[in-house]
Amino acid sequence: MSQTTSFQLTHFDPIIVADIGGTNARFAVITDYDVNTNQFSISYQATFPSAQFQSFEAALHCYLEQLTIDTPKRACLAVAGPIKANQVYLTNLGWHFNSQELKDSMRFDELSVINDFAAFAYAAPYLDPEQNIIIKSGQAEQTANIAVMGPGTGFGAACLVRDADGCAVMSCEAGHISLASVTDLDQTLIDEMRSELKHVSIEDVFSGRGLARLYRTMAKVRGVTPQNLTAAQVSEMADECDICDATLNHFCDWIGSVSGDLALTFGALGGVFIGGGILPRMSDRLLSSRFVERFTEKGLMSQYAGQIPVTLVVQDNIPLIGAAACIHERYQG
């Protein structure tokens, strides 16, 4: 278990934070917040294989048994699964728990459970600009909404809604919005996909399985027989396969339009932050693509979209930062 040095500038009640996914359960304690750097101090980090445990409670107990400090009374969990009322479901693990019952059994004074993209939204104002990549410059309004999104296993998105009284996160199912075409090639690809899909959604293209589907569809519209490639193989073969190369280029171009659409939907004049497991691995290609042009091409709202900055987030520990920010924000002001 690793430990970092906390700032201890002022009294700070520590927060247990967790990032619970299908592969790993990651835990830490937020021991301080430095108002000068706008950064949280992340200490006592530990990662466990999720499959090692029969339940979330078992994983949490394992972590707490290793802590060398008194158990904090505040906690926030970022989970890759649906949350309905107090019921939390981690489908890929078969885990289910009731957050109120967990709070009572652990004797927490405060417990929040949030979706992993909600955590991304909460984290956005606390990210370190030097650790991330500017995809599109702009002028962020400090009190305006922030949009976060990104392709990974699926496509996630959320909005940090801000006003003079504070902030809140709006979660959504943006990945299942109908995918819009902008160019003739976009439309041709969508028409081809409709031969196997009744509804072509954003996630049907902008996700791991979506990238593989885009490759197969690109090959068909170019009159080439596609190979049975995974998303990782499409990326690996881009230097030697013209169809793979064209697929990745169009993926980066087209997601510019999708990101711009969501920026308008959320009124994200505070900026757009893109994460997920795919685009951080192809940052150079994204920077050289038509992403900015397609993000900005919004007709009467082109000037509006043009002022919005877009950041590719490659910084570590985003769910942990977001979980900390979810609790911390309630005590600001």
Solvent accessible surface area in square Angstrom, and as a share of the most:
residue,aa,sasa,rsa
1,M,104,0.46
2,S,65,0.42
3,Q,119,0.53
4,T,65,0.38
5,T,125,0.73
6,S,25,0.16
7,F,85,0.36
8,Q,117,0.52
9,L,94,0.47
10,T,98,0.57
11,H,159,0.71
12,F,30,0.12
13,D,69,0.36
14,P,45,0.28
15,I,0,0.00
16,I,0,0.00
17,V,0,0.00
18,A,0,0.00
19,D,25,0.13
20,I,1,0.00
21,G,18,0.17
22,G,41,0.40
23,T,104,0.61
24,N,58,0.30
25,A,0,0.00
26,R,57,0.21
27,F,1,0.00
28,A,0,0.00
29,V,0,0.00
30,I,0,0.00
31,T,20,0.12
32,D,0,0.00
33,Y,32,0.12
34,D,11,0.06
35,V,111,0.64
36,N,124,0.63
37,T,75,0.44
38,N,50,0.26
39,Q,44,0.20
40,F,19,0.08
41,S,6,0.04
42,I,23,0.11
43,S,1,0.01
44,Y,22,0.08
45,Q,49,0.22
46,A,14,0.11
47,T,78,0.45
48,F,20,0.08
49,P,75,0.47
50,S,0,0.00
51,A,91,0.70
52,Q,108,0.48
53,F,24,0.10
54,Q,166,0.74
55,S,35,0.22
56,F,1,0.01
57,E,58,0.26
58,A,39,0.30
59,A,0,0.00
60,L,2,0.01
61,H,90,0.40
62,C,33,0.19
63,Y,0,0.00
64,L,25,0.12
65,E,144,0.65
66,Q,81,0.36
67,L,20,0.10
68,T,117,0.68
69,I,59,0.30
70,D,131,0.68
71,T,57,0.33
72,P,6,0.04
73,K,103,0.44
74,R,30,0.11
75,A,0,0.00
76,C,0,0.00
77,L,2,0.01
78,A,0,0.00
79,V,0,0.00
80,A,52,0.40
81,G,12,0.12
82,P,65,0.41
83,I,57,0.29
84,K,136,0.58
85,A,101,0.78
86,N,66,0.34
87,Q,55,0.24
88,V,0,0.00
89,Y,83,0.32
90,L,4,0.02
91,T,108,0.63
92,N,135,0.69
93,L,38,0.19
94,G,67,0.65
95,W,10,0.03
96,H,97,0.43
97,F,6,0.02
98,N,27,0.14
99,S,18,0.12
100,Q,81,0.36
101,E,116,0.52
102,L,5,0.03
103,K,57,0.24
104,D,87,0.45
105,S,80,0.52
106,M,27,0.12
107,R,190,0.69
108,F,11,0.05
109,D,104,0.54
110,E,26,0.12
111,L,25,0.13
112,S,11,0.07
113,V,22,0.13
114,I,21,0.11
115,N,49,0.25
116,D,45,0.23
117,F,37,0.15
118,A,6,0.05
119,A,0,0.00
120,F,13,0.05
121,A,0,0.00
122,Y,31,0.12
123,A,0,0.00
124,A,4,0.03
125,P,42,0.26
126,Y,12,0.04
127,L,15,0.07
128,D,33,0.17
129,P,108,0.68
130,E,166,0.75
131,Q,90,0.40
132,N,16,0.08
133,I,50,0.25
134,I,97,0.49
135,I,13,0.07
136,K,13,0.05
137,S,88,0.57
138,G,29,0.28
139,Q,128,0.57
140,A,42,0.32
141,E,82,0.37
142,Q,143,0.63
143,T,99,0.58
144,A,16,0.12
145,N,34,0.17
146,I,6,0.03
147,A,0,0.00
148,V,0,0.00
149,M,2,0.01
150,G,1,0.01
151,P,0,0.00
152,G,17,0.16
153,T,127,0.74
154,G,25,0.24
155,F,13,0.06
156,G,15,0.14
157,A,5,0.04
158,A,1,0.00
159,C,1,0.00
160,L,1,0.01
161,V,58,0.33
162,R,51,0.19
163,D,89,0.46
164,A,108,0.84
165,D,140,0.73
166,G,38,0.37
167,C,41,0.24
168,A,57,0.44
169,V,32,0.19
170,M,92,0.41
171,S,66,0.43
172,C,50,0.30
173,E,130,0.58
174,A,4,0.03
175,G,1,0.01
176,H,102,0.46
177,I,83,0.42
178,S,69,0.45
179,L,10,0.05
180,A,55,0.43
181,S,39,0.25
182,V,82,0.47
183,T,41,0.24
184,D,126,0.65
185,L,68,0.34
186,D,0,0.00
187,Q,69,0.31
188,T,64,0.37
189,L,0,0.00
190,I,3,0.01
191,D,77,0.40
192,E,57,0.26
193,M,1,0.01
194,R,131,0.48
195,S,89,0.57
196,E,91,0.41
197,L,36,0.18
198,K,209,0.88
199,H,92,0.41
200,V,6,0.03
201,S,5,0.03
202,I,8,0.04
203,E,21,0.09
204,D,18,0.09
205,V,0,0.00
206,F,0,0.00
207,S,0,0.00
208,G,21,0.20
209,R,124,0.45
210,G,0,0.00
211,L,2,0.01
212,A,10,0.08
213,R,27,0.10
214,L,0,0.00
215,Y,5,0.02
216,R,71,0.26
217,T,4,0.02
218,M,1,0.01
219,A,0,0.00
220,K,92,0.39
221,V,47,0.27
222,R,130,0.47
223,G,71,0.68
224,V,72,0.41
225,T,120,0.70
226,P,37,0.23
227,Q,97,0.43
228,N,145,0.74
229,L,17,0.08
230,T,77,0.45
231,A,22,0.17
232,A,59,0.46
233,Q,73,0.32
234,V,0,0.00
235,S,48,0.31
236,E,129,0.58
237,M,43,0.19
238,A,9,0.07
239,D,146,0.76
240,E,140,0.63
241,C,21,0.13
242,D,116,0.60
243,I,16,0.08
244,C,0,0.00
245,D,49,0.25
246,A,15,0.11
247,T,0,0.00
248,L,5,0.03
249,N,59,0.30
250,H,16,0.07
251,F,0,0.00
252,C,0,0.00
253,D,20,0.10
254,W,0,0.00
255,I,2,0.01
256,G,0,0.00
257,S,4,0.02
258,V,6,0.04
259,S,0,0.00
260,G,0,0.00
261,D,59,0.30
262,L,4,0.02
263,A,0,0.00
264,L,53,0.27
265,T,99,0.57
266,F,14,0.06
267,G,24,0.24
268,A,0,0.00
269,L,29,0.15
270,G,7,0.07
271,G,2,0.02
272,V,1,0.00
273,F,32,0.13
274,I,0,0.00
275,G,4,0.04
276,G,36,0.34
277,G,36,0.35
278,I,21,0.11
279,L,0,0.00
280,P,38,0.24
281,R,205,0.75
282,M,21,0.09
283,S,22,0.14
284,D,116,0.60
285,R,53,0.19
286,L,2,0.01
287,L,88,0.44
288,S,95,0.61
289,S,29,0.19
290,R,97,0.35
291,F,1,0.00
292,V,63,0.36
293,E,81,0.36
294,R,3,0.01
295,F,0,0.00
296,T,35,0.20
297,E,86,0.39
298,K,33,0.14
299,G,64,0.62
300,L,185,0.92
301,M,85,0.38
302,S,34,0.22
303,Q,160,0.71
304,Y,55,0.21
305,A,0,0.00
306,G,30,0.29
307,Q,60,0.26
308,I,0,0.00
309,P,21,0.13
310,V,0,0.00
311,T,15,0.09
312,L,0,0.00
313,V,9,0.05
314,V,58,0.34
315,Q,21,0.09
316,D,109,0.57
317,N,33,0.17
318,I,21,0.10
319,P,29,0.18
320,L,1,0.00
321,I,11,0.05
322,G,0,0.00
323,A,0,0.00
324,A,0,0.00
325,A,0,0.00
326,C,4,0.02
327,I,0,0.00
328,H,17,0.08
329,E,47,0.21
330,R,131,0.48
331,Y,133,0.50
332,Q,89,0.40
333,G,129,1.24
